Amino acid sequence: MSLFKKEKTTAKVATQTRILDFKKNKVELLTLDELKETISEKHSGGRPINDILHFDLFDKINERINQEKMEFSLQNIHCVDGGRKDLPGVSYIDNESLIKEHGEHSLGTYLLRRLIALYTITIKDWQPAFNYKLAVAFHQDGIQVGFGPNVVNCDNLSIMSANQRVQTYGPNKVPVEKMLEVIGEWLNNFEKTRKKEMETIKKMQEIPVSHPEVAEIVGELNMIRLTRDSKEISSRPEYPLNQSQINRLAEKYLVNKFNTEVQREGEYQISLFDLYNLGTDQQKPGVMDLPLIIPANHSFGQFFINRYNLN
């Protein structure tokens, strides 16, 4: 499965009415041009998150990547509801004049505050199985960005270093302008970072994981989750997966094992990287709470790196 839904249609032309239905769809996919057709906080009398509009943020990131003379593409922007009740991820503005101008439930009647997108950094003459992604999350708490290798066939992101993620809120928060500088630094150090992270992935691909070891890992992930969720423990670690995601990872592993050993009568062999991808496949909009995707992705990678001394 893909971390993010892949584009199935071409971008809508400006004159075509695009209807959104968040009651039917957990996630609505928009192009950047379509996002620019939605209502902004400025027009609604509110204050933009971190004093920047979401489409202005994407435009600034586009400019920053262009400054580094790197080829890139921006995938569909995934928009979801949720978050604060007083500042929801999706606000439908039921205004008669807006509806008359744009149409009921059209782009021009929605204010969107909770979204995430991936930039693909184009790499010529490189391994076809991997590319690099810049993840950008914009929501009511603030803005997050992360940078790392991406598995092409399943589109699963891999943020493997604390230096490859930054946000505008919480511990070690930075302002938006500093965030843009950090993105530039990531792109400047791209070749060095890529070499190190691909070495880590190669090590993960070469480590076989037995059934008892998978069971032990699932248990450890549950222990981290319990530590985080317990009201009687002061430690609050970032957990890689929540309970339902841990269950889905374990079930997917067991189904794969059953299909291989029972139906095909062969031994099921899995590498550490295979197991890692079963986990990152759970970290996507509509499945995981959007502000948790980037930190959880990083935390999951660190869990395996630390457990197997992969640094």
Number of C-alpha atoms within 10 A of each C-alpha: 12 17 19 23 17 11 13 7 6 7 13 13 10 10 6 7 15 18 15 19 11 14 8 8 11 15 20 19 22 22 17 19 13 18 20 16 18 16 19 21 18 12 9 10 8 10 13 15 17 17 11 14 18 25 17 12 16 17 12 15 20 15 13 17 18 13 11 12 10 12 12 17 12 17 19 21 24 23 26 25 22 16 18 11 7 6 13 18 20 18 14 18 16 12 10 11 10 17 15 9 11 16 16 21 19 19 22 24 25 22 21 23 26 24 26 26 25 22 21 18 18 14 14 9 6 9 9 11 10 17 20 22 26 25 21 22 24 26 26 18 17 21 27 24 23 28 27 23 23 20 18 15 11 15 21 26 32 24 27 24 17 12 11 17 23 23 24 20 14 9 8 8 15 16 14 19 10 14 20 19 13 18 21 18 12 20 21 12 11 14 10 11 17 15 10 11 18 14 14 17 17 11 17 21 16 12 14 15 17 14 15 9 11 17 11 12 18 15 13 13 19 19 13 17 20 16 18 18 16 11 10 8 10 10 11 14 12 16 23 27 25 18 12 12 19 20 14 15 21 19 12 15 18 15 11 15 18 16 13 15 14 12 9 10 10 12 11 17 14 19 16 20 20 16 21 19 21 20 22 26 21 25 26 22 22 17 15 16 14 23 21 18 25 26 20 20 25 25 21 22 20 20 18 18 18 10 10 13 10 13 11
